[in-house]
Amino acid sequence: MTTIAYKSGVLAADSRMTKADGTLVSDTYSKIVDCEDEEYTIQGERVLAFALSGVAKARSILAYALAEGITVASALDTDDFFSAIVVTEDRAYHVSKDEDSAQLDILGIEEGEPFCCGTGGKIAHHYLLHYEVDPVDAVVQAIKSDVFSGGEVERWSRA
């Protein structure tokens, strides 16, 4: 699984990839996708980057959806599930899909407010809310407690 943290234009994610049963696949999988050279949009805004938690093939599924342009009415014909933070030039969004529905759930993230997802998301969110830490520091703290998060921590910034 994973830990992804976002606050004020900074996105951070661990690099551990595991199977659903917890078997370690890799500790060097990059979960942050830089989209500056792509024509991806969400709610009509240009996407700069995204980070994804969920099955590995969901990365290409989300990239396809962003290339088509995600809106509040978007749906995907797949049973795959995922949770992602998508960053645009002006804001960020949480985009999720569960395996029982084709509908994409889109939630705008208020600037300056922290948002985290993945198995270590609650731990990272606690650190962002209660301490003056960067999202990278919050992911590092989550890695200490969440066995599904690990490896190196990657940082991406809008600025």
C-alpha positions in Angstrom: 0.0 0.0 0.0 1.3 3.5 0.6 1.4 6.8 2.4 0.8 10.0 0.4 0.8 13.5 2.1 0.0 16.9 0.7 0.0 20.4 2.0 0.4 23.9 0.4 1.7 22.7 -3.0 4.0 20.0 -1.6 3.3 16.3 -2.3 5.2 13.5 -0.7 5.0 9.7 -1.0 6.8 6.6 0.2 8.3 4.2 -2.4 7.2 0.8 -1.1 5.0 -1.4 -3.3 3.3 -4.4 -1.7 0.9 -7.0 -2.9 -2.6 -7.1 -1.2 -1.3 -9.9 1.1 1.5 -7.6 2.3 4.3 -9.3 0.3 7.0 -6.7 -0.5 7.4 -6.1 -4.3 9.7 -3.1 -4.3 11.1 -0.4 -2.0 11.9 1.9 -5.0 8.6 2.4 -6.8 8.0 6.1 -7.6 4.4 7.0 -6.7 4.5 10.6 -7.7 3.9 11.3 -11.4 5.1 14.6 -12.8 2.6 15.7 -15.5 4.1 19.0 -16.6 4.7 17.6 -20.1 1.2 16.0 -20.4 -2.1 17.5 -21.4 -3.9 16.2 -18.3 -6.9 18.1 -16.8 -9.2 17.9 -13.8 -12.3 20.2 -13.5 -10.8 22.1 -16.5 -7.6 22.8 -14.7 -4.1 21.7 -15.9 -2.6 18.9 -13.9 1.0 19.3 -12.7 1.4 16.0 -10.8 -0.4 13.2 -9.0 0.4 10.5 -6.5 -1.6 7.3 -6.3 -2.4 4.6 -3.7 -4.0 1.4 -4.9 -3.3 -1.3 -7.4 -0.3 -0.7 -9.6 -2.3 -0.7 -12.9 -4.5 2.1 -11.5 -1.7 4.5 -12.3 -2.2 4.1 -16.1 -6.0 4.1 -15.6 -5.9 7.4 -13.8 -3.4 8.8 -16.4 -5.9 7.8 -19.1 -8.8 9.5 -17.3 -6.8 12.7 -16.7 -5.8 12.7 -20.4 -9.6 12.6 -21.2 -10.2 15.4 -18.6 -11.8 14.4 -15.3 -14.9 16.2 -14.2 -17.4 15.6 -11.3 -19.4 13.4 -13.7 -16.5 11.2 -14.7 -16.6 7.4 -14.4 -14.3 4.5 -15.3 -15.4 1.1 -16.5 -13.0 -0.9 -14.3 -13.2 -2.8 -11.0 -9.9 -1.4 -9.9 -9.7 0.9 -6.8 -7.4 3.7 -6.0 -7.0 6.9 -4.0 -5.0 9.8 -5.5 -4.0 13.4 -4.8 -3.9 15.4 -8.0 -2.2 18.8 -8.0 -3.1 21.6 -10.4 -1.6 25.1 -10.8 -4.0 26.5 -8.3 -5.2 23.7 -6.0 -5.3 20.0 -5.3 -8.0 17.3 -5.5 -8.5 13.9 -3.9 -9.7 11.5 -6.5 -10.9 8.1 -5.5 -12.7 5.1 -6.9 -13.9 2.0 -5.1 -14.2 -1.4 -6.7 -18.0 -1.5 -6.3 -18.7 1.7 -8.4 -17.6 3.2 -11.7 -18.0 6.7 -10.4 -15.0 8.8 -9.6 -15.3 10.7 -6.3 -13.6 14.1 -6.5 -13.0 16.3 -3.5 -11.3 19.7 -3.7 -8.5 20.2 -1.1 -8.4 23.7 0.4 -5.1 25.4 0.0 -3.1 25.2 3.2 -5.1 22.3 4.5 -3.3 19.0 4.8 -4.6 15.9 3.1 -3.3 12.3 3.2 -4.3 8.9 1.9 -3.1 5.3 1.8 -2.6 2.9 4.7 -0.3 5.4 6.5 -2.5 8.4 5.7 -4.0 8.8 9.1 -0.6 8.9 10.8 0.8 11.4 8.3 -2.4 13.5 8.6 -1.9 13.6 12.4 1.6 14.9 12.0 0.6 17.6 9.5 -2.3 18.8 11.7 -0.4 18.8 15.1 3.2 19.7 14.2 4.9 22.2 11.9 6.2 19.6 9.5 6.7 19.2 5.8 4.7 16.4 4.1 8.0 14.5 3.7 8.4 14.5 7.5 4.8 13.3 7.9 5.4 10.4 5.5 8.6 9.5 7.4 6.6 9.3 10.6 4.0 7.1 8.9 6.7 4.7 7.7 7.7 4.1 11.3 4.3 2.6 12.1 2.8 1.4 8.9 4.3 -1.8 7.6 2.8 -1.3 4.2 4.8 2.0 3.7 8.5 2.2 3.4 11.5 2.8 1.2 12.7 6.3 0.3 10.4 9.3 0.5 9.9 11.3 -2.7 9.0 15.0 -2.6 7.4 17.1 -5.4 6.6 20.8 -5.1 4.5 23.1 -7.2 7.0 26.0 -6.8 
